[in-house]
Structures are given as C-alpha cells and as structure tokens.
Amino acid sequence: MKYSAPIKKIMEREIARIEGSGHDGPTRVVGEIGRLHSAVQSLEAVALNRNPADNDALHMKKTHDAGVRLAKAVKATRQRANEILNTHNERLSEKLMERTGLRPPENLEAIMRQSELRAAVRSLDDRKRRDVLREAVKAKDVETLGALFNASPLVTGIDPNFVKDMRAAYEQSVASEVIVEMNELLEADSALQAVARTAEGVARDSQDERAMQAFIRAQQAAELANESFTSAMQE
C-alpha cells in the first residue's frame, strides 16, 4: 500500500536492529511504530474497500472520519512515546553518571579544587591542555575529568569539539552498554518521529477528497497492472 508500505519497512528495520537486545525502552518505542502502522492500514482499508451501498459522499465521509481517528492515534502515540523516552532517559542518565563518576561537586572544597584545576589547565598552551585531558581519560581520573567536562570551554581553554570527543571516548570505555542502550533509544525515537510525520500526512490526505480519490485510483491501477502481469506469466 502507498501509505503503509514505507512505514512497514521502517518498522521491520527497527525490529531487526533491536532484536536480541532486551532493552525495554527501544522495544516499547518500536511497538508504537507498530501501532501507527496498524492505524494507517485501517485507514487504507476504509478508503479502498468501499461498501457498494455507499454513494461517493458517504464513502468520502467514512474516509474522512478514519483520517480524524488516525490523527488522534498519532497524537496519542506521541504522548506515550514521550513518556517512554522521559522515563528511560532519566534512568539511563543516572546510570551513566554512576558509571562515569561525573557528578557535580557536592561541597565547597570540591568546587574550589575543580576551579583551581581549570585555572591551571587554562594557563597551559593548547597542546598541553589536550595532553592533560587525554591522560585524564586514559587514567580515568574522575576529578580532573569532572572539572574539565562539566565546565564551559571558555573556562578551560580547551577546544569544545576535542572535549566532546574525549568525553565520548571516556563514556564508551566505562559504560559502553549504557551508551548502546541510549543510542538504540534515540534511533528508535527518530524512526518513530518519521513514521508519525508520515501518518500525519496520511490523516491530512484522507480529509482531502481530491487526494483520496487520486490515492484510490492509483491503488486500483496498481492492482490491475499486477493482475495483468500475473495472468501473462501464467499463460
């Protein structure tokens, strides 16, 4: 089907991607993609399977109503997905902080130590600043890393892109499974957002008589072409 087929491809890709991971968040988000796929299929069924007793106006009204239901389904899906993301992002962020040890300083003494360390690093030339950060990542020196990662590059004097790369390397080295789950969740959400946008477009089209008539004609033409091809192959 014109509308549901692309959604099905995304759904199948995401199912294959998370297969075997056992991660609840991505699995539930992909489940929401499945819900939207079913909702779009339902609309297609209404549009393409006209009751012989219905006149054009009644059939278009039924299709329009199906579009209204689909729009509501998209809204509900987005709300559920946001709840899933918020819950799991909070859990994963806390877990990442525990693994990395990169919590903000909790007392004045720790705050002063980090401030002094940043000032010392800022006084170095660029190459030595980078060396300090590289060595801290290699040694998993949490105090130095916390001081340099949790401050503005303007305070440390270190290039922000380099800081970003070093933080990613450190997090990967101490919490790789957390990073994997975070990425799975982000990718699943990205796929869901793409599907939701498609479903919203379908809902709009279903409430546009000309768009729906064009869709129905195109689907009927495709089915006739497929039947002709099948008949020719069987001769």
Stockholm file with secondary structure:
# STOCKHOLM 1.0

chainA/1-235         MKYSAPIKKIMEREIARIEGSGHDGPTRVVGEIGRLHSAVQSLEAVALNRNPADNDALHMKKTHDAGVRLAKAVKATRQRANEILNTHNERLSEKLMERTGLRPPENLEAIMRQSELRAAVRSLDDRKRRDVLREAVKAKDVETLGALFNASPLVTGIDPNFVKDMRAAYEQSVASEVIVEMNELLEADSALQAVARTAEGVARDSQDERAMQAFIRAQQAAELANESFTSAMQE
#=GR chainA/1-235 SS CTTHHHHHHHHHHHHHHHTTTCCHHHHHHHHHHHHHHHHHHHHHHHHHSCCTTCCHHHHHHHHHHHHHHHHHHHHHHHHHHHHHHHHHHHHHHHHHHHHHCCCCCCSHHHHHHHHHHHHHHHTSCHHHHHHHHHHHHHHTCHHHHHHHHTSCHHHHCCCHHHHHHHHHHHHHHHCHHHHHHHHHHHHHHHHHHHHHHHHHHHHHHHTCHHHHHHHHHHHHHHHHHHHHHHHHHHC
#=GC SS_cons         CTTHHHHHHHHHHHHHHHTTTCCHHHHHHHHHHHHHHHHHHHHHHHHHSCCTTCCHHHHHHHHHHHHHHHHHHHHHHHHHHHHHHHHHHHHHHHHHHHHHCCCCCCSHHHHHHHHHHHHHHHTSCHHHHHHHHHHHHHHTCHHHHHHHHTSCHHHHCCCHHHHHHHHHHHHHHHCHHHHHHHHHHHHHHHHHHHHHHHHHHHHHHHTCHHHHHHHHHHHHHHHHHHHHHHHHHHC
//
